[in-house]
């Protein structure tokens, strides 16, 4: 059984789309595909330190975007449930 609902996935994808491409790729590889930071760094051609910083910045932006504004209207949330 999948522990995440379709709504959860839609919210994550909507938040990721607000990020710059490189951050989106780094976060997706790190957390969706369970890559280690070094593996992500190799894929996007950055150093470990640069990749770690990119991921940290992306996570901060995701958190900020979550707090800033709702992603979906009440009608969209009701429809997705």
N, C-alpha and C positions, 0 to 999 in steps of 0.2 A: 504494500500500500504506500502510495506517495504521500509524504507528510506536508507537502505544499499544495495549496489549492491553485486553480487557474487564476484566481484573482491575485494571489501572492505573486505569481510569475508575471502577470500583467503589470503590477505595480513596480516590480524590480526592473523589468524591461523599459518601462516608461521613465523611470529615474535614470537608468543607464543611458538612455538616448539623449539626456540633457548634458552629458559629459562630452568632452573632446574625444575624438576617436581613439587616440593612443591610451587614454585613461580607461576608456570603455573596454578596449582589448585587454589591457593589463588586469583589470578587475575580473573580467569574464574568465580569462585563463586561470587566474589565481583561485577564485572562489567557485566558479561553475564547473571548471575542469580539474580542480585540485592540483594545479601545478605548484611546485615550489618556486620561491622568488627567483632563484637562479635559472630555472627553466623558463620562466616568464621573461627574464632579462635576455636570455639567448634568443627567444622568439621575436622580441621587439628591438633587438640590437642595442641594448643599453647595459650599463654596468649594474651590479647588484644594488649599489647605493642609489643610483638614479631610479631604478625600478621600485625599490622600497619607498622612496620619496614620492614617486608617481602614484603608487597604490595608496599611501597614506593620504595624499592630497585628494585623490578620488573618493576615498571613504569620507573625508571631511565634507566634500561637496555633496555627496549623497545625503549625508545627515542634514546638512543645511537645506537642501532641496526638500527633504521630507518635512522639515519644520516650517518652511516658508509658505507653502501653499498646498491645498489639496490637489491630488492628481486627477481624481474623478469626481463627477457630480454625484449627488445622492441617487439619481436615476440610474447612472452607469453602475454604481456599486450594487444597487438592488438587482439590476439585470444580470450582473456577473455572478451573483450568489446562487 
